[in-house]
Amino acid sequence: MNTTTIDSMVQRKLIEILRILHENQEPIGARLIADKMNERGYPIGERGVRYHLRILDERGLTKRQGYDGRIITERGTKELENALVGDRMGFIITRIEKLIYDTTFDLKTGQGNVIINTSIIDKKDIDKTLEVMQHVISEGYCFSPFVKIMEEETSNSDINIPEGKIGIATMCSITIDGVLLKNGIPVTPKYGGLLDVKNRKPTGFEDIIVYNGTSIDPMKIFISKKMTHVLDAVDTGSGRLLANLREIPMSSVLEAQKVLKSAMGIGIADITRIGEPGMSVLNAPVDSGKVGVVVYAGTNIMAAVEESGINVATFPISTIMDFKELTAL
């Protein structure tokens, strides 16, 4: 596969489609592939799958079997085997870096692309979901109050909302990394973790996962294992929230503080703590010459919804969306 002409996000989806075809062992169509992709954390519609299948066909990695769908070819199987090791290691950081570069939000104009998380709920649960979301936002334990409600059967290359479901886009906290980079500040996303809060103040990370050492987003891991206590933090002041840490050069701290203050002023960031050069931040280690910046994760809102008993499928670091499509809840 020619990786010089295919960006990392597309390549990752191509590999996952090959994996699905290999596992299925029988011809399957775009609709079933899209369903399986969504189950695995890749919001993609049937049309998006067809686009990726055309690329695979052109490279001889898949083959159409009449109206039954596609199968993986021998060449495709070899490509999959070669890709698996490298594909698993460091995939999340590759995806994050791609979306950071795609972030174009301008603090002065309030316009541009931001990174979103996508969550899917049953249509019948929308009223209670919005109530919980507003409750969390009012206490300040979310990255941003800006969201988008997507109706059933909304579909594009990155998002697919099934019939009977509602999609909710929340702003991803990695957006702030893109904003920092756009303002000339080098930034490295380092950890995703669970942050303990007592008396409404963060006390330290209970658990952290290094982004460049996992193929699954840390927030998705913590949510799926039901390790958050967002509603406890909201209702009692003590709980366990999702947060992440990025590193910036110590020489850029003053400029970064200005950028972060501006971002918070327009409601697109909730900065938890800015550390000291080379010093751990809330128990999370930081490299020498770097400063750690901790931010509450955008997924806290939907983690709270799930804690309330509503069935939620959340896909962190989902895609890019124009900020003008979002509204403050």
Secondary structure by P-SEA (a helix, b strand, c coil): cccccccaaaaaaaaaaaaaaaaacccccaaaaaaaaaaacccccaaaaaaaaaaaaaacccccccccbbbbcaaaaaaaaaaccccccaaaaaaaaaaaaaccccccccbbbbbbbbbbccccaaaaaaaaaaaaaaaccccccbbbbbccccccccbbbcccbbbbbccccaaaaaaaaaacbbbbbcccbbbbbcccccccccbbbbcccccccaaaaaaaacccaaaaaaaccbbbbbbbbbbccccaaaaaaaaaaaaaaacccccccccccccccccccccccbbbbbbbbcaaaaaaaaaaccbbbbbcccccccccccccc
